[in-house]
Amino acid sequence: MTQTLKIYVGYDSREDIAWQVARHSTLRHATRPVEIYPLKQPALRELGLYTRGVDTATTEFSLTRFLTPYLAAHDGWSIFMDCDFLVTRDITEILSLLDPAKALYCVQHDYTPANMVKMDGKAQTVYPRKNWSSFMAFNGAHPGVKALTPGVVNAETPQYLHRFSWLDDADIGALDREWNFLEGEYAKPEALPMCVHYTNGGPWFEDWQNVDFGDEWRAERDLYLARAAE
């Protein structure tokens, strides 16, 4: 029996269309069963899974992302990605790249942000392993992932969580850059990446129309809107 790949997408109430397009593009290309859920902070609070105080993070899902493997509640692989993603091919291809000996896979970016202001005027922050956590594949069977409980997510510092201090470095696998291609930070490649990440801002913001792969995002949005109107 083919295992369903569970995917959790960060949800921010200011960017609903980004979530809708991320979901639509993922489903449209998937050739194996996938389930996609938005990580909505109010719902997680209502369930008692997220109890941290109000923070000043750029997005509403800054830390709720680390609840992904707990929510998936199985020993298979689960994925988290930010809402500002466009998936251009079959995301289930990732399953052939993952070693069950690893706890987590991500693109291990090493860069200095090109812009110090992002999205809707929010200040850009710089920290070690920046954007590693914007696309993560979690191995639900790994002890290091099983230990990432809601208690840990609610108690530990953002730095501890985002820098993967809860794992040994040897347990972190590396994905090719195309699985989390940072638009505006890397030179535009000839081939369309698997996952385009509009990390500084995407075409759903008025001031971010001229980004690389903006036409591809708008085309996917139009497909989503046409289907939603049926």
N, C-alpha and C positions, 0 to 999 in steps of 0.2 A: 504494500500500500504506500502510495506517495505521500510523504509528510507535507502538510500545509506549512508554508513559510509565513510566519507571523511578522508583520512589519508595523512599527509604531512611528508615527510622524509627529514631530513637535507642532503644537497648535498655538497660534497667537491670535487673539480676537481681532487684532488690527490687520491681519493678513489672511483672512479666510480664503480668498481666491488663490493664494499661493498653495495652501493645503489642498484645495480642490484639484488644482492642476497637478500637484505632486502625486496625489492619489490616482487621478485619471490616467496620467502617463504611465504609472507603474502597472496598473491593471491592464491597460491596453496592450502592453508588450509581453506580459507574463504568459508563459506557456505551461506552467505548472500551478497548482493551487496556491493562492496567496490570500491572506486576510490582512486588511489594513485598518489601523485604528488611530484616531487622533488623540494625542496626549493633552487633554483639556484640564488645566490646573484646577478649576472649580470642582469638576467631577471627582478628581483625585482627592481633593480636600474633603468632599462630602463622604467619600468612602473611608476616610481616615488614613489614607496611604501617604498623604503629603501634608505635613503639619508644620513646616517651617514658617517663620514670620515673613511678612511682605519684604521683598528685596528690591534692589535697584537694577537688576540684571536687564540686559538689552531685550530679552524675550521672556515670555511667560513660561517657557519650557526649559529654561537654562539648566535646572537641576532635576526636573521630573523625568528627563531622558534616562536617568540612571535606574528608574523603576522598570525599565523595559523587560529585563529577564524575569523579574518577579511577576509581572503581569502576564508574560507569556506562559509561565507555569508549566514548562515541560523541559525535557532534557535535550531537545533539539536546538537548532540555531534560530535566533530571532534577530531582527534588524531594527536599529533606530536610525532615522535621518531627520534633519531639519526640514521645515516646511518649504524653504526656498530652493528646492531641488526640482530639476526636470530629469526624469528617467527616460532615456532614449532607446533602450533595448531591453532584453529580457533580464530582469533583476535576479531571477532564480539561477542564472548562470553562476552566481557567486558560490552556490553550494558545491560546485566542483573544485573550488579553489581553497576550501577551508580544511585545515588539519585539526582533527578532533583532540589533538594533544594541546592545542592552544586554547586560551580562555576567551580571547577577543581578537578581532581583526579590525584594522582601520587604516586609512591612508596617513602615513607618518610625515605630515607636512613639516617643512623647516623653511620658514620665510618671514620676512618683515612686511607687515601690511602696507599696501601702496597708498591707502587713504586713511586718514585719522578720524574721519567722520563717515558714518555708514547709514544706510537706510533712511529713516525719517529724522535725521539730524543727531542721532545718538553718537556719543564719542566711541571711537574704536579703542579697544583694550589690547595690550600686548602681554602675552604670558607664555611660559614654556608649553610646548605641545599644543599650541593654539590650533583650533579646528580639527584636532584628532577626534574629538568626541562628536563632531557634527554628522558623522556616518560611522556607525559601529555595528559589527556582527558579533553577537554574544553567544557563547557556547553554554547552553543551559545545564550541561552535565558537569562542567568544570567546577571544582570546589571553590575556586576564587570568585566565580560568578555566583554560585549559590550563597556565598557569604555576603553578597551585595544586597542586603535586606532593606526594607523600608526604614528600619531603625538606623542603619548606616547612612542612607541617603538623607535622612532628616537631621542627623546629628553632626556629620562631618562637614568640613569647610568646603567651599566651592573649589578651592585649589586642590585639595585632596582628591576630590572626585574627578575633575577635568584632567588632571595630570596622571590619572590612573595609578595613584599611590597605593591603591588597594590591591594591585597586582604586582607580581614580579615582572620585570621587563622581559624576561625570557618567555613569558606566557602571552605576550602581545605580538600577534602576527601582522605582517605588512601587506597591504593591498596596493595595486598599481594606482597611480594618480588619477586615472580616468574614472575610478569609483567615487571620487569626491573632487571633481575638477573645480578649482576655485576661480570662477570667472573674475577677471580684472586683476588677479594676482599672478596668473601664469599667462604666457603668450598663447594666443589662440592657435590651437592645433588644426591641421588640415582635416583630420577625421573628427566627427562629432563624438565627444566622450560618452561613456555609459551613463554617467550622472553629472549633470551640470549644476554647480552650486553657486547661486547668485549671492555670495556671502556679503557683499557690500550693499546690495540693493538690486531688485529686479524690476522688470517692466510693469509690475503692478503699482509701482511708485512713479509719480509723475516725472520726477527728476532723474529717473533711471531707465530711459527709453533706449538709449544708444549703447547698451551693453552687448558684449559678444553673445551670440546665440539668443539674442532677444527675439528675432523672428520665429525661431523654433518654439520659444515659450508662448508667444502670442498665438501661433498656429494651434498649439495644444490647448490653450485657453478657449479658442474658438470652437474646437471640437467638443470640449467639455460643455460650453454654454449651449451649443446646438443640441447636445444629448439631453441636457437638463431641461430644455424647453419643449421636448417631445411630450 
